Amino acid sequence: MGAVMGPSRIRKRLVNWRLWLVLALATVLAFSALGQGAETPLPEGVVMRLGLGWIAIEDRTIAFSPDGKYLAVATSLGVELRDPATLELIRFLQGHIGPVLCVAFSPDGGYLASGSGDDTVKLWDVRTGECIRTLEGHTNYVESIAFSPDGGYLASGSGDDTVKLWDVRTGECVRTLEGHTDYVASIAFSPDGKYLASGSFDETVKLWDLRTGECIRTLEGHKGWVESVVFSLDGRLLASGSFDETVKLWDPWTGECIRTLEGHTWSVGSVAFSPDGKYLASASGDGTVLIWDLVALGVAPNTSPKASFAVYRIPITGERERIGTTRTVRRIEVISGVLLEFDATSSRDPDGKIVKYEWDWKSDGTFDLSTREPIVYKRYEKPGTYEVTLRVTDDRGATSTAVMTVVVGEKAPPVADFTFSPGKPTVRDVVKFTDRSHDPDGKIVAWHWGFGDGDTSTERNPTHRYAEKKTFTVKLTVTDDDGLSATVEKEIIVVNLPPVASFTWEALSPEGMHLLVQPRTRDRVTFDASGSKDPDGRIVKYEWDWDGDGTFDESGTSPTTTHAFQSCGTFRVTLRVTDDDGLTDQVAKEVNVQPFVQADFGFSPPEPAAGELVEFHDTSAVVCDQIASWSWSFDDGTVATGKFVSKRFDSPGTYTVTLTITTQSGLTDKTSRTIVVSESEPVFPAQKWALIIGVSRYRRVRPPLSYAASDAQAMAQFLQEAGFPPDHIKVLVDQDATLVNVQAELDWLRRNAAPQDLVVIYFSGHGYQGKDDPNDLRNRNPNDEEDGLDEFFVLYDAIPDSLEATCLRDDDFGVFLDSLRSEHVVILFDSCYSGGGARGVKALPRGAKPVLGKLDIFTGDFSPRGKIVLAASREDQESYEAPQLKHGVFTYFLLKGLKGEADADQDHNITMEELYQYVSDKVEDWVRRNRGVEQHPTLYGQGYPKVVVVTTNMPPVAEFTWSPQEAFVGTQITFQDCSYDEDGSIVAWHWEFGDGVSSDERVPPPHSYSTPGTYWVTLTVTDDKGAIGQVTHPLTIEPPPPITPDFIWYPEGPFCMEEVQFVDRSQGGMEIVAWQWDFGDGDTSSEQNPR
């Protein structure tokens, strides 16, 4: 009976078999997905899907570089390096022959390591993408990799149950760590880089001494695979996550399991400490991340104490003097023999208390004093430089040090210094002298003053009055308690009397006019200090305080200046003057400032196009008042009121826009700005929607119309052919065009049309005008024209005796139009009396003049912004039907224009501007010639005139090439089609070769010509919409060149009876079909290459 395989080894083989099966299947699926271009929709909030292949579900498969410039992603096909900001693929690192299972950056970010299912580790240069070296030695896939903290070594854990330590510089495997009995799933370096922890499927964690390679400790306790390990930043804790659904916290140095954290319901695949070591995060296959409070659990690592101290000089008498602290300085100087106090009470322990203070006085590394008290005393008798080190220890054994350099010098003399006040006294002032001397190693015991005018004093802080204006040298000599002395001299300048400040002011308007009243805010006010005087010198500086806050806002040497007050009210203006001796004087006056009004405005966009909506906004400046009204003039005959207004300029040009403002107090101001309006560009809607209504046969209303319904159906059919989606078109004709159905489809448009979409509403039918009922709740449109009349769409189910109640009212239609979100609404009316002014739709029906009542214009039933109405006629004209056209005249030319005849600039885009120009010219001309009357289509509204209604078909471009370019009679010429269609596809080809032969194949059979000459070859192509393109090229056929016979033989010098091979080398313009050889010995041959 064979050997029995242990459970761990069986599980390992099963894992290996299952992993490779998954890898193989995932690789096939990845390549299949890449080949088919399949793409799964992104989840909400996801910016981009990464991975040129499958990615293992492990935290080791993705890594950021230390500087954050790169994101590495391990995939089945290689390693992606991406820009984290843009997710752009920078380079794709390929070289592994198996899937990449883990990646890691070196601490400096210069290298990237990758571990693979091909049992190798590769080191890559991140900057160049070059594979620097391949680390080989493992005998199973590499599951985990990690760089040492200094970047000098790389560790790899493998399915061969080992950990290998590699020298990054040489690629040498410096040590193999053996001891695990199942594959190594996770590894982690200790923070000092001296130790390595490894977690294995053998349910243990091992701690390795990397200097010896010895396993110094095995941590046991998990009951499932150990899938992740991590050290705390201070190295005092080790956490491990396991398949047994737990996290264990270990003391790595004793092997003790401090705490087992339970809460997950599936394998724990990743663990991480917070930087301060107070929290631990664990991620599990149960779909959760748990955050553990290590402080609350009582296992948080100890925070080291913070050592610091201050040094004080202890004098013989008086209070101590601080001369330095380790928090601010690193070096102090003292005198030998001085008693120093070293105070460490500023040292702190965040999570405990300090229990020991140790001092090294001699710079020899040995601590000379150990105490539990934070304050000690030390006297240095010998001069020299001493590095004093304090080491503190907390109640958990953690330590911290602080260092200060103490330079001990010989006894020093005192330092003499003094100040005096005032700085520049006059002969009237009493000067106060203040001693500022000090003694570094003792105290000063005597003072002697010489004031420079013969007087002296031995007081410490004397006073003195000088009798004349002059510069005097004051000398102070001080003596310390060691008998050493020092002297300092300073000059004192005795000046004369101060100047006298005085000023006047005068206000000017912005135009430079003298103001007889008080100035306004922002007016320029001239202040003149020429009246200021200095009795015995000159004034050298003028300072102004404009708002009375005590701070001088402006300084200069000129007595005059200007100032504009930015608010109204009473201001206390102060002038301070300084003379050439530094003396000053100041004076203040009150200035009463009145309100300020200045008109100004802005607009956007700054360079609009014709038809583009321009937003104007008031930016006027008004201080101490409020604007009551705004009046705008646009230089094209239109005006507006309001703080914010919008305007479309119909034509390009230069316009002077003027704004006039009036304040509540009656002040006015105006300003003008020039706006340049350029030619407009076509606007392409995002989506297109259409509601088509046509009524020829009414249930009760008479007379019927001939072509209203068929015109509507023709319009709907064309719009669908022109690219309107079928489900974006609603058609209501005859019995379907009821009031309820029309209201429902209007609501359908309101719900679906977006702001950038195009909405087309076409109506063909009767209309009616009746009295406006002020009590009718439907009269709720704020834009109601208030003319006492309402207009109505007459729909299929209208009742002649109750039209107001059974037709679609203009007010309701206006409310609907204003509720549309679309910025591009086109309304097409083929009806009598349908024209109107620029404010909106004026009438609705089409056909002959109705018998039910004359239709007048709509005056303001909706806001015209974003809407264009193209009506069949003016408000006082009929719209005609034409039996010979089988359409209403307006709709007939409307359809022809939409189909391409209105494309004035031949760009295949039919805009409303082009459509109106075409329809207007054609309708007016046809009606005038055939009816002898006038019918003028009308365009109005404030929509964008260059909105593209339809894009017409672009014909295909025919082109071909042939080979060879130089052809002779009989040459087989191959023709190659190079035609293309920008907006569709080519469906038919027809070739004319110029010699009476033709072909309808895209790739015709090779063709040859029997006689020389120039032939004109024509290719005609037809696209899927019936448009035709054609091209013709001349093809010159040359006569065939003569045949030049030639041959070779071998061997060149044959022996008697030896067989000779003859090879034909003849050339000619046409194919050679016959050969005749004469060998000179009576034999002949007709083969091409005889023997």
Sequence and secondary structure as in RCSB ss.txt:
>XXXX:A:sequence
MGAVMGPSRIRKRLVNWRLWLVLALATVLAFSALGQGAETPLPEGVVMRLGLGWIAIEDRTIAFSPDGKYLAVAT
SLGVELRDPATLELIRFLQGHIGPVLCVAFSPDGGYLASGSGDDTVKLWDVRTGECIRTLEGHTNYVESIAFSPD
GGYLASGSGDDTVKLWDVRTGECVRTLEGHTDYVASIAFSPDGKYLASGSFDETVKLWDLRTGECIRTLEGHKGW
VESVVFSLDGRLLASGSFDETVKLWDPWTGECIRTLEGHTWSVGSVAFSPDGKYLASASGDGTVLIWDLVALGVA
PNTSPKASFAVYRIPITGERERIGTTRTVRRIEVISGVLLEFDATSSRDPDGKIVKYEWDWKSDGTFDLSTREPI
VYKRYEKPGTYEVTLRVTDDRGATSTAVMTVVVGEKAPPVADFTFSPGKPTVRDVVKFTDRSHDPDGKIVAWHWG
FGDGDTSTERNPTHRYAEKKTFTVKLTVTDDDGLSATVEKEIIVVNLPPVASFTWEALSPEGMHLLVQPRTRDRV
TFDASGSKDPDGRIVKYEWDWDGDGTFDESGTSPTTTHAFQSCGTFRVTLRVTDDDGLTDQVAKEVNVQPFVQAD
FGFSPPEPAAGELVEFHDTSAVVCDQIASWSWSFDDGTVATGKFVSKRFDSPGTYTVTLTITTQSGLTDKTSRTI
VVSESEPVFPAQKWALIIGVSRYRRVRPPLSYAASDAQAMAQFLQEAGFPPDHIKVLVDQDATLVNVQAELDWLR
RNAAPQDLVVIYFSGHGYQGKDDPNDLRNRNPNDEEDGLDEFFVLYDAIPDSLEATCLRDDDFGVFLDSLRSEHV
VILFDSCYSGGGARGVKALPRGAKPVLGKLDIFTGDFSPRGKIVLAASREDQESYEAPQLKHGVFTYFLLKGLKG
EADADQDHNITMEELYQYVSDKVEDWVRRNRGVEQHPTLYGQGYPKVVVVTTNMPPVAEFTWSPQEAFVGTQITF
QDCSYDEDGSIVAWHWEFGDGVSSDERVPPPHSYSTPGTYWVTLTVTDDKGAIGQVTHPLTIEPPPPITPDFIWY
PEGPFCMEEVQFVDRSQGGMEIVAWQWDFGDGDTSSEQNPR
>XXXX:A:secstr
      HHHHHHHHHHHHHHHHHHHHHHHHHHHHHHT      TT      SS   SSGGGEEE TTSS EEEE 
SS EEEE TTT  EEEEE   SS EEEEEE TTSSEEEEEETTS EEEEETTT  EEEEE   SS EEEEEE TT
SSEEEEEETTS EEEEETTT  EEEEE   SS EEEEEE TTSSEEEEEETTSEEEEEETTTTEEEEEEE  SS 
EEEEEE TTSS EEEEETTSEEEEEETTTTEEEEEEE  SS EEEEEE TTSSEEEEEETTS EEEEETTTTT  
     B   EEEEE SSS  EEEEETTT SEEEEETT EEEEE TT B TTS EEEEEEE SSSS   EEES SE
EEEE  S EEEEEEEEEEETTS EEEEEEEEEEE     B  EEEESSS BTT  EEEEE  B TTS EEEEEEE
 SSS EE SSS EE  SSSSEEEEEEEEEETTS EEEEEEEEE B    B   EEEEE TTS B SS  BTT EE
EEE TT B TTS EEEEEEESSSSS   EEESSSEEEEE SS EEEEEEEEEEETTS EEEEEEEEEEB EEE  
EEEESSS BTT EEEEEE  EEESS EEEEEEE SSS EEESSEEEEE SS EEEEEEEEEEETTS EEEEEEEE
EEB    B  SSEEEEEEE SS SS SS  SSHHHHHHHHHHHHHHTT  GGGEEEEEGGG  HHHHHHHHHHHH
HH  TT EEEEEEES EEEEE  TT TT   TT   SSEEEEE  TT  GGGHHHHSEEHHHHHHHHHH   SEE
EEEE STT    TTS      SS  SS       SSS  BTEEEEESS TTS   EETTTTEEHHHHHHHHIIII
IT TTSSSEEEHHHHHHHHHHHHHHHHHHHHSS    EEEEBS TTBEEEE     B  EEEE SSEETT  BEE
EE  B TTS EEEEEEE SSS EE SSS   B  SS EEEEEEEEEEETTS EEEEEEEEEEE     B  EEEE
SSS  TT   EEEE  B SS      EE SSS EE SSS  
